[in-house]
Amino acid sequence: MSLAILILNWNRAEDSIHCVRSVQAWCQSVDTIWVIDNNSAPADRAKLQEALKDEVTFIFSIKNLGFAGGNNLGLQAALAAEHDTILLLNNDATVAGTAVSKLLSQLKSNPQLGMVGPELWDGDQLLSAGGSDIGLALGTHHQKPLADGELREVAYVPGTCILIRTAVLQKIGLLDEAYFFGGEVADLCARARQAGFRAAVLGGTRAQHQVERSAGQRHQLHIYYVLRNRFLYVQKFHAGQRLRLFLYWSLTSGRIWLEALLHRNWPRARAAALACWDGWNGRFGGQNARVTRGKIL
């Protein structure tokens, strides 16, 4: 099964270069590494090009399209190149070739398996072994490790490291860019499930995700998109419970807003308030400049 590896960069050239080097240690000659730059600063983009010229296939976006839109550029290219499978890999994550081989074997032997991923670890701390329905709770990551070789069906595989069968994308389409950042892979898995495919995590396979490397960049925006995108997910997949769940997420946003005020964390309070307002009013897509008052575009 030919494999396309997609690595998205946004002002983190050093992380992306390190990630590419780790992939090059195991990828096969039939595989293709795509690096999608999400309109990074000129210096960051130049560093990326200089380090990886003639080693990867570049896609340069003229604007920051978020996780969903940026990766969609790579997904479109991989589909056009007729790859059988696509690996989305965060640039602050690494995965061993043995783990990828095991994941590929699962797709080969399970025709109804649409996407599969490894457990996510940060050092010796388990971050996620798949996730539950994001429309129903804030903390959805499964925290119990799997037995070696155990295949656990989950509501979604985290987008940090996920192997996707291209036939799924051909049937249901790409990532929903209305999410911009966060929730789009859970949405993809939910649509795949509606089309008859399953999503799972395989025990005995690991990806290392260095969360602290992107924590500073994500701090101001993460809580906004996490909360706001719950409203979008509910609207799409829990329409019959829309009012109840909208109220639930409003209360959750309000609690986070109040906690932020008590700690005098004004950016977080603003983000929580805007998330609730935008969720109710259907204001989706990228809102970086608005949330950060123009500090992050």
C-alpha positions as CSV (number, residue, x, y, z in Angstrom):
1,M,0.0,0.0,0.0
2,S,1.6,3.2,-1.1
3,L,1.8,5.8,1.6
4,A,1.8,9.6,1.7
5,I,3.0,11.3,4.8
6,L,1.6,14.8,5.5
7,I,3.4,17.2,7.8
8,L,1.9,20.6,8.4
9,N,4.2,23.5,9.3
10,W,3.2,26.9,10.8
11,N,6.1,28.9,12.1
12,R,7.9,25.8,13.5
13,A,10.4,25.0,10.9
14,E,12.9,23.3,13.3
15,D,10.1,21.0,14.5
16,S,9.1,20.1,11.0
17,I,12.7,19.4,9.9
18,H,13.2,17.1,12.9
19,C,9.9,15.4,12.1
20,V,10.8,14.9,8.5
21,R,14.2,13.4,9.5
22,S,12.5,10.9,11.8
23,V,10.2,9.8,8.9
24,Q,13.1,9.5,6.5
25,A,14.6,6.9,8.7
26,W,11.8,4.4,7.9
27,C,9.8,5.5,4.8
28,Q,10.1,3.4,1.7
29,S,11.0,4.6,-1.8
30,V,7.3,4.4,-2.9
31,D,6.3,6.7,-0.1
32,T,6.0,10.4,-0.5
33,I,6.6,13.0,2.2
34,W,4.6,16.2,1.8
35,V,5.4,19.3,3.9
36,I,2.6,21.8,3.8
37,D,3.5,25.3,5.0
38,N,0.5,27.2,6.3
39,N,1.7,30.7,5.4
40,S,4.5,30.9,8.0
41,A,6.7,33.9,8.4
42,P,9.2,34.4,5.5
43,A,12.2,33.5,7.7
44,D,10.6,30.3,8.9
45,R,9.6,29.2,5.4
46,A,13.1,29.9,4.1
47,K,14.7,27.8,6.8
48,L,12.3,25.0,5.9
49,Q,13.1,25.2,2.2
50,E,16.8,25.4,2.7
51,A,17.0,22.3,5.0
52,L,14.6,20.1,3.0
53,K,15.1,21.1,-0.6
54,D,15.0,18.1,-3.0
55,E,14.0,15.8,-0.1
56,V,10.3,16.4,0.3
57,T,7.4,17.7,-1.8
58,F,6.4,21.2,-0.7
59,I,3.0,22.8,-0.8
60,F,2.9,26.5,0.2
61,S,-0.4,28.1,1.2
62,I,-0.8,31.9,0.7
63,K,-2.8,32.1,4.0
64,N,-3.1,30.3,7.3
65,L,-5.8,27.8,6.6
66,G,-5.7,26.1,10.0
67,F,-5.2,22.4,10.7
68,A,-8.1,21.4,8.5
69,G,-7.5,23.6,5.5
70,G,-3.7,23.2,5.5
71,N,-3.9,19.4,5.7
72,N,-6.6,19.4,3.0
73,L,-4.1,20.8,0.6
74,G,-1.9,17.7,1.2
75,L,-4.9,15.4,1.2
76,Q,-5.9,16.7,-2.3
77,A,-2.4,16.2,-3.6
78,A,-2.1,12.7,-2.1
79,L,-5.4,11.7,-3.7
80,A,-4.3,13.1,-7.0
81,A,-1.1,11.0,-6.7
82,E,-3.3,7.9,-6.1
83,H,-1.8,6.9,-2.8
84,D,-3.6,4.1,-1.0
85,T,-3.1,5.5,2.5
86,I,-2.3,8.8,4.1
87,L,-0.5,9.4,7.4
88,L,-1.3,12.8,9.1
89,L,1.6,13.5,11.5
90,N,2.0,16.6,13.6
91,N,5.4,18.2,13.3
92,D,5.9,17.9,17.1
93,A,5.3,14.2,17.0
94,T,7.4,11.1,15.9
95,V,6.4,7.6,15.1
96,A,8.6,4.5,14.4
97,G,8.5,2.7,11.1
98,T,7.6,-0.6,12.9
99,A,4.5,1.1,14.3
100,V,3.5,2.4,10.9
101,S,4.0,-1.1,9.4
102,K,1.6,-2.6,12.0
103,L,-1.0,0.1,11.3
104,L,-0.8,-0.5,7.6
105,S,-1.2,-4.3,8.2
106,Q,-4.4,-3.5,10.1
107,L,-5.8,-1.6,7.1
108,K,-4.9,-4.4,4.8
109,S,-6.6,-7.1,6.9
110,N,-9.6,-5.1,7.9
111,P,-11.5,-3.7,4.9
112,Q,-14.0,-1.9,7.1
113,L,-11.3,-0.1,9.0
114,G,-11.2,3.4,7.6
115,M,-8.6,5.0,9.9
116,V,-6.3,3.7,12.6
117,G,-3.7,5.2,14.9
118,P,-1.2,4.4,17.6
119,E,-1.3,5.3,21.3
120,L,0.0,8.8,21.9
121,W,2.6,9.2,24.6
122,D,4.7,12.1,25.9
123,G,7.7,10.3,27.3
124,D,6.3,7.8,29.7
125,Q,2.9,9.5,30.1
126,L,0.0,8.2,28.0
127,L,-1.8,11.1,26.4
128,S,-4.4,9.3,24.4
129,A,-5.5,5.8,23.3
130,G,-8.2,7.2,21.1
131,G,-11.2,9.3,22.0
132,S,-14.9,9.3,22.7
133,D,-17.6,11.6,21.3
134,I,-16.5,15.2,21.5
135,G,-20.0,16.5,21.4
136,L,-20.8,15.0,24.8
137,A,-17.7,15.9,27.0
138,L,-14.7,18.1,27.2
139,G,-12.2,15.4,28.2
140,T,-12.5,12.7,25.7
141,H,-9.1,11.0,25.5
142,H,-9.0,7.4,26.6
143,Q,-6.3,7.1,29.3
144,K,-6.1,3.3,29.7
145,P,-3.2,1.6,27.7
146,L,-4.1,-1.2,25.4
147,A,-2.7,-4.7,25.3
148,D,-0.1,-5.4,22.7
149,G,-2.0,-6.1,19.4
150,E,-5.4,-5.1,20.8
151,L,-7.5,-3.1,18.3
152,R,-9.9,-0.8,20.1
153,E,-12.7,0.8,18.2
154,V,-13.0,4.5,19.1
155,A,-15.1,7.5,18.2
156,Y,-12.0,9.2,16.8
157,V,-8.3,8.8,16.3
158,P,-6.4,11.9,17.3
159,G,-5.1,13.9,14.3
160,T,-1.6,14.0,15.8
161,C,-0.9,10.7,14.2
162,I,-3.6,9.0,12.1
163,L,-3.4,6.6,9.1
164,I,-6.3,7.0,6.7
165,R,-7.5,4.8,3.9
166,T,-7.8,7.1,0.9
167,A,-11.0,5.2,-0.2
168,V,-12.7,6.8,2.9
169,L,-11.8,10.3,1.7
170,Q,-13.0,9.5,-1.8
171,K,-16.4,8.5,-0.4
172,I,-17.0,11.1,2.4
173,G,-14.7,14.1,1.4
174,L,-11.9,15.9,3.2
175,L,-11.6,17.6,6.6
176,D,-14.4,20.2,7.3
177,E,-12.6,23.5,7.2
178,A,-15.3,25.2,9.3
179,Y,-13.5,23.8,12.4
180,F,-10.2,25.4,11.4
181,F,-8.3,23.8,14.3
182,G,-9.5,21.0,16.6
183,G,-12.4,18.6,16.1
184,E,-12.1,18.2,12.3
185,V,-10.6,14.7,12.7
186,A,-13.3,13.7,15.1
187,D,-15.8,15.0,12.5
188,L,-14.0,13.0,9.8
189,C,-14.2,9.8,11.9
190,A,-17.9,10.4,12.6
191,R,-18.7,10.8,8.9
192,A,-16.6,7.7,8.1
193,R,-18.7,5.8,10.7
194,Q,-21.9,6.9,9.0
195,A,-20.5,5.6,5.7
196,G,-19.8,2.2,7.2
197,F,-16.1,2.5,8.2
198,R,-14.6,2.1,11.6
199,A,-11.9,4.0,13.5
200,A,-9.5,2.3,15.9
201,V,-6.3,2.5,17.9
202,L,-3.8,-0.3,17.9
203,G,-2.2,-1.4,21.2
204,G,1.6,-2.0,21.0
205,T,2.1,1.0,18.7
206,R,3.2,4.4,19.9
207,A,3.7,7.9,18.7
208,Q,5.6,10.4,20.8
209,H,4.0,13.8,21.0
210,Q,6.0,16.5,22.7
211,V,3.1,18.7,23.8
212,E,5.2,21.4,25.5
213,R,6.8,22.3,22.1
214,S,3.6,23.7,20.8
215,A,2.0,24.8,24.1
216,G,3.1,28.4,23.9
217,Q,1.8,28.8,20.3
218,R,-1.5,27.1,21.2
219,H,-2.2,28.9,24.5
220,Q,-4.3,31.8,23.4
221,L,-6.3,30.0,20.7
222,H,-6.6,26.4,21.9
223,I,-9.5,26.9,24.4
224,Y,-11.4,29.0,21.9
225,Y,-11.5,26.4,19.2
226,V,-12.0,23.5,21.6
227,L,-15.1,25.1,23.0
228,R,-16.5,26.7,19.8
229,N,-16.1,23.6,17.7
230,R,-18.2,21.6,20.1
231,F,-21.2,23.7,19.0
232,L,-20.4,22.8,15.3
233,Y,-20.0,19.1,16.1
234,V,-23.3,19.0,18.0
235,Q,-25.0,20.8,15.2
236,K,-23.8,18.2,12.7
237,F,-24.1,15.0,14.7
238,H,-26.5,15.6,17.6
239,A,-29.2,17.7,16.0
240,G,-31.9,16.1,18.1
241,Q,-30.2,17.2,21.3
242,R,-29.0,20.5,20.0
243,L,-30.7,22.8,22.6
244,R,-29.7,20.6,25.5
245,L,-26.1,20.3,24.4
246,F,-25.8,23.9,23.4
247,L,-26.8,24.8,27.0
248,Y,-24.3,22.3,28.3
249,W,-21.5,23.8,26.3
250,S,-22.6,27.3,27.3
251,L,-22.3,26.4,30.9
252,T,-18.9,24.8,30.3
253,S,-17.7,27.9,28.5
254,G,-19.1,30.1,31.4
255,R,-17.3,28.0,34.0
256,I,-14.0,28.4,32.1
257,W,-14.6,32.1,31.6
258,L,-15.2,32.6,35.4
259,E,-12.2,30.6,36.3
260,A,-10.1,32.7,33.9
261,L,-11.4,35.9,35.4
262,L,-10.6,34.8,38.9
263,H,-7.1,34.1,37.8
264,R,-6.9,37.4,35.9
265,N,-6.2,35.5,32.7
266,W,-7.9,38.0,30.4
267,P,-7.0,36.3,27.1
268,R,-8.4,33.0,28.2
269,A,-11.6,34.6,29.5
270,R,-12.0,36.5,26.2
271,A,-11.5,33.2,24.3
272,A,-14.1,31.3,26.3
273,A,-16.7,34.1,26.0
274,L,-16.1,34.4,22.2
275,A,-16.3,30.7,21.8
276,C,-19.8,30.5,23.3
277,W,-21.0,33.6,21.4
278,D,-19.7,32.3,18.0
279,G,-21.0,28.8,18.7
280,W,-24.5,30.0,19.2
281,N,-24.3,32.4,16.2
282,G,-22.7,29.9,13.8
283,R,-19.4,31.9,13.3
284,F,-16.9,29.2,12.4
285,G,-13.7,29.0,10.4
286,G,-10.5,30.8,11.3
287,Q,-10.8,33.5,14.0
288,N,-7.2,33.9,15.1
289,A,-7.0,37.6,14.6
290,R,-10.3,38.3,16.3
291,V,-9.6,36.1,19.4
292,T,-6.0,37.5,19.9
293,R,-6.8,41.1,18.8
294,G,-4.5,40.8,15.8
295,K,-1.5,39.3,17.7
296,I,-1.8,36.0,15.9
297,L,-3.0,35.8,12.3
